[in-house]
């Protein structure tokens, strides 16, 4: 299946958007006192709040990366497709 360039741009944009948003969210979670058992940032042990959000962030980045790579591959595949108007 070959996607249109419009869909390829959309998928690539979703991948980029994921990498713009989630790392900033990770910093906010790290700096949140609820992430640490004694309320001091960076002082382990971490709470479930941090671990659940870390898992959410990691999964979202993995999915976003996959979608972005698919978008780039779709863009490249659309460029190699023969022009239908001349066939």
Secondary structure, DSSP 8 states (H G I E B T S, - for coil): ----HHHHHHHHHHHHHHHHHHHHHHHHHHT-GGGBTTSSTT-SSB-HHHHHHHHHHHHHHHHHHHHHHHHHHHHHHHHHS--TT--
